[in-house]
Amino acid sequence: MCGILTACLTAGVLLGASPVRAEDMGEPTQAQATLPKENLTIASANGRHVFSVELAKTPRQQQVGEMFRTTLPADNGMLFLWATPQQSDMWMENTLVPLDIVFIGTDHRIQAIAENAVPRSLAHISSHGPVGATLELAGGVTAKLGITVGDKVEAPSLEKKS
């Protein structure tokens, strides 16, 4: 769920993401198919927490994100991979479940967490500075597992960006 669709589409095109097709420009009306997945681990003070995350790489995948999905298991999520470090502005429009939004710095450490983002809200949720990726998890998971700012995030896609 990109915060500002135009900015996300423009950034994707300018930064070498897949070209934007005319059919991708419309407002999403349904959940997207499950995206390719990989394991992502967050190393916190109380252990290593493994999640199966979908990889949102293209502007359209990032625009739709978790929209219209009615469940998100506690051990799943979606990783938004930015082509270059950028401020990440997300929102919850058409998102039906609460999410924890985790902003990951270029050093692969958690830079900020927005816990329990409100479903269907149009409020912008910002990283307040450049990040390399954004991770969406089920609402409440970060608090339950003791995941905090500064924790290390490990995933093959993040390693490829280094």
N, C-alpha and C positions, 0 to 999 in steps of 0.2 A: 504494500500500500504506500505508494509514493505520496508524499505530502502535497506536492504541486505537480500535477500531471505534466504540464508543459515543460517545466524544468527537467523532469525526469526523462521525458522523451527527447528533449533537446540534448541533454547531457549524454544520453545513450548513443544518439546519432553522432555527436561530435567526438565522443570518446571511443568510438570503434565498436560499439555493441551492434547487434544485428540491425539491419535497416528496418525502419518503421514502415509497415504496409498500411494502406488505407483502411483495411478492416480492423487494424489494431488501434485505430484512433478513437473508436466509439467508447461510450461509457460501458463498463462491464455490467453484465446482467445475470451472470451465473458463476459458480465456482469454476476455477480452472482444473484441468486434469492434474493428477499428482505429478510433480516435477521430479527429475532425477534426484537421488538422495545420496548422502554420505554421512558417516558418523562424525560428530563434533563432541569434543570433551571440554568441560570447564573444570579447571583445577582450583578448588577453593580451600579455605582453611580446614574444612571438615571432610575433604575427600575429593575424588574425581567423579564427575557427573557426566554420563554419556547420553547424548541425544541423537536420534535419527532426524536429520534436517533435509528438507527440500531445498534445492539451489535455485533461487530466483536471479537469473543472469540478464535476461533481455528486458528492455523497457516495458513490454506488455506483461511479462511475468511479474515484474516488480509493481506495476500499476495494480494488477488484480490481487496479488499477494494471497492473504487468507480470506478475502471477501467471500461471502455467502456460505462459508463452511460452518456447519453446526456443531462440530466437535474438534478438539485438538488434544490428543493424548498428552499426558504429562511428560512423556519421554520423546516427544516429537517437536518439531519446530520448522521454521523457514529462515534461511540465511540469504540476505540480500547482499550481493557482492558488487561493490562500486568499482568502476574502472580506474578511478583515481580517488585519492582522499577528498571527501566533500562533506559539507554539512548534510546530515540526514534529517529530513522533515517527513514524518509519517502522520497518518490519521487513521481513524477507525470507521470511516464511511462504509456502509454495507458489510462490515465485519460483525458477526453475530455472537462472538465469544470474547471474553476479556483476554487481553494479552499482556505479557511482560515484554517490553521492548528494550533490548540490550544493545547498546552502541559500543562497537569494538574498534579501538584505535589501531593505527598501523603497526604498533608494537605487539598486537594480538592480546592486549589487556583490555578489560572492560573499562570504558571511559565514563559511562553513565547508564542508569537503568530507570525506565519509566514503568512502575509496577501497576498491574491491573488497569490497563487502559480501558476506558469505558466503551462498550460496544455501540456502534452507530454514531459515535461522536465525531464532529467535524473539527474539534480542537486540534491544532497542530502540536505534535510531540517532537521536540527537537533534540538533536545531539549537542547543540550549543558549541559547535566547532567541528572541524573535519574529522571524519572517521573512515576506516577502510571497509567496514561492513556493518550491517545491522542484523540482529537476530531477533526473531519473534518466537516466544515460548508461551505456553499456556499461562494464563493469569494466575499469579500466586506462587508459581514454581520457584522463582528466585528466592523469595523469602523463606519458603518451606525448606529449601536445600541449603540456605545460608550463602547463596551466591551474592557477591558484593563487588563494588567498584575496585579495580586493581587485580581481580582474578584473571588468570591466564586462560585463553581460549585456543584450542588446538583443533585444526581441521585441515584436510588435504588442500582444499581450495584456498585457504588462507596462506598456507605454506607456498603455494604456487605464486602468490602475489608478492612474496618477499624478495 
